[in-house]
Structures are given as structure tokens and as C-alpha cells.
Amino acid sequence: MAARLPGLRRFVSGAVLAAAAALTLAACEDPAHQPVVAVKNRLPDLNFELSRAGGETVTQDLVRGTIPLVFFGYANCPDVCPTTMARLAQVLQALGDDARDVRILFISVDPHRDTPELLERYVKAFDQESALGLTGTPRQIADLARRYRVSFEILKPADPSNPNYDVNHSKGVFVFDRSGAVRYLVTNIDAPGSTEALTGTLRTLVAES
């Protein structure tokens, strides 16, 4: 996996530049478009028990008092995951000092391959300060995905010994407030105007006491 990271960083740089271009084009958006949807009181509060690098078990208390952005994906994802992580990194860059109050939680839907150490390297390729890579047992991941109505399907190959397979999964980003209550859902961070809208939404949440 380590050999993939330099190429991944090149992808990150290109994707961040593309995200900046998308922000410029957002002003031409249809005003009826809602890239960030309010979902307050529609989903449960943030609650989890997962693992991170170093053998540490962590819960929602780790990010209590911050604004968590929760995304379910996997390290071998060829498109949606690296693009989403790159755009979230772009949003944090746009926030400037306000980014100190935001955390990105990348939760793996591929616990068979995504070790905590691999996830740590993966997320840090996008953001050194704010991103956390989390995984757990298949049961823990399935229960957590069900809690937030996230769908995923591991497409195992016909040959069980083949480690190369894809995982179909939802691509929404959940936005929680400092108390752990879900507030917004970004349905498609790659859609025009989404990064700009998310940046504005996060500024509002950061300003809340």
C-alpha cells in the first residue's frame, strides 16, 4: 500500500485544483439546487466505538466539541472516495483558522482489508491535521452503517483468494454539530456548488456556541 501513496498525493493535488475551479463556477448554479440538505432530528446522534492506528479504541467522545464530517468509504476505492476526501480537504483549506474546529471521520466499509494503520496513511495523504481513519469488525461497521442508513455491498470475486474487489457504497457526507447531533447531509460533494455550500454551512456551525 505504501507504494500507492505518492501517486495518491498527485491525485489529491489535481483533485484539489479541480475543486477550486468548481467553487468558481458555483455562482452560475441554479438557485433551486440544494447541495447541502438539512437533516436535523432525522438521524441519530453520533455514536460509535471503532479502532484507529496504534491499537486505540475510540468513541464519539474523541470528537466531542468539534464539528465532525463523517464519510463511509474504503482505501482501495478508485474514484468516489479519493475525490470526496480531496474536496473535503479543499473545504478545510477554504475555512482557514475555522478548520481547527472541524474533523473528517473516514469510516471504512471494507474492514477485511482496511487496517487502522493503512487508513491512517490514507487519510493523512489528504489532510494531516483533521482527518481520522476508523475501522472495526464487520458487525460494528454494518451496525453503524445501518444506524445512518448508509448502504454498501462488498463485491467479492469468484475466486476467494483474489484480494482485488470493489465495494459499492453511498457517497453522502454527514455533518454533525459540536454536541454530536446530525445537522446536514451533503448528498454529492462532487456536484457543482457543493464545496462552496459546505464551506458556508461549516462557518455557521463554527460560529455557534
N, C-alpha and C positions, 0 to 999 in steps of 0.2 A: 504493500500500500504506500509506503514512503516514497517509492519511485513515482507515484502518480501526482504527488503534491506539487512539484514545480509546475507541471502542466496545468494543474488546478488553479494555481495562483495566476497563471497567464489568463485563464478563463475568467477568473474573478476580475482582473483589471479591465478586460474587454467588456464584461457584463456591467461593471460599474459605470463605465463611459456610456454604454448604451442606456443605462438607467437615467443618467444625467440628460441625455438627449430626449428621453421620454418626458422628463419634467418640463423641458422647454416647450414640447408640443401640447402639454396638458391644457394650456389656455384655450385651445381650439376645440376642447371637448364639448359634447352635448351636455348642457347643464342638468338634464334629467338623469344623467348617469350617476350612480351611487357606488363608487368603488369600495367604500368603507361603510358597512351596514351596522347599525346599532342593534345589539342583541342583549341588552341589559335585561336581567331576570329571566332569560330564556334558556340558559345553560347553567350547570352547577359551578360553584366557586372552584378555584384552582386547588386541587388536592391530588398529591401523588407521592409515591415512595419508589425511587429509582436509583440507579447507580451511575457514578461518574468516574473519571480516571483516578487512579490511586486507590481503588477499592472502597471509595467513600459512598455510603448510602445517604441520599439527600431527599428532603421533602420540600413541600411548598414554602416552608419556613426559610429556606435558603434565599428566596427572592422576595420575601415579605417586605413591604416598604418600597419596593421598586415597581416598575411597570413591565411585566413580562409579556413578550411576544412569543407565542407557542406555535411551533410548526412541526408536523409529523412528516418524516421523510426517511431517507436511508442513504448511506455514504456512497453506494455504487450507483445511485440514480444518475442517469445520463443527461437529464435536461431540467426538469421542474425544480429539483432540489438545489442544484448549484445556482440556477437563475434566481430562485426565491431568496437564497442566502445572500447573493450578491446585491440584490435590490434592498434587502433589509439593511445591509451594510451601508448602502448609499443613503438610506433614510437616516441612519445614525450619524453619518458624516454631515448631513444637512442640518441635524439638530444642534451641532456644536456642543457647547457645555451641557445642554439639556440631556444629551445622550448618557450622561453619568447616571441618570435615574432609570434607564431602560436596560432590560436584559432580553437576550434572544435564547429561547429554550428549544433546541433541536432534539426532538424525541424520535428515536429510531423505531420504525415498523419492521425492521429486519434484525431482530435480536440474535438470530443464529450466526450472522456474520459480523455485525457491528459491535465490536468490543468497546468498552469505555475508552481505552487508550486510542483506538482508531478514530472514534468520534471526536475525541479531544483534538487530534491533529486536524481532522476535517474542519471543524467549526473555526479553529484558530486561523485557518487559511483565509477566512473571510473577515473575522473580527477578533483581535487579540484580547480585548478588554471585556466585552459584553456578552459573548456567545458561550453557551454551555451545551455540551453534547451529553445526552442522557439515554440510558437503555435500561432494560430489565429482563425478567423472564418473559417467555411468550404469553403466559397468563396475565402478568402485570400489564404488558403492552396492550393486549386485547381488551382488558377491562378498562384501561384508561381511554383507549380509542372509542369504546362504546360510550363511555361517560360523556364524551364531547361529540358524539355522532360522526366520528371520523371513520371512513371506510377504507379498507386496504385488503389486498389479496396477493399472497406470495405465489408467483407463477413458477413452481418447481419444474425443472426439466424432466424428461422421461427417464434419463439416467440419474439415479440418486447420487452418484459420485461426482457429478458435474457441479462445481461450485458457482457457475455462472447462471444467474437467473435475474429476472426483473420482479419488481413489486409495484402493482397498481395501487395508487393511494390518492386520497383527497389532497387538494393543494391550498386549502384555506389557512390563513394566519389568524389566530385568536389573540385578541388584545385584552389583557386584564388590567385592573387598576391596582393601586398600592395595597388595598385590603384583600386582594385576591378574587374580586368579583369580575366576571367576564363583562366587557362593555361593548366590544366591537368585533366584527369579523371582516377580514379582507378576503374577499372571495377569489380574487385573482390578482396577485401582486404584479403580474406581468402586463396587465391591461393598462392602456393609456390613462394617465391621471391617478393611478392607484398610489404610487410612491408619494406624490405631492399631497394627496388627500391624507395618507397615513402620517406624513410629517406634521401636517396641521393638527390632526387628531391627537398625536402624541404631545405636541406643545400644550394643548388644552389640558391633557391629563397630568402633565408635569406641573402645571400651574395650580392644580387642585391641591388643597391642603390635606 
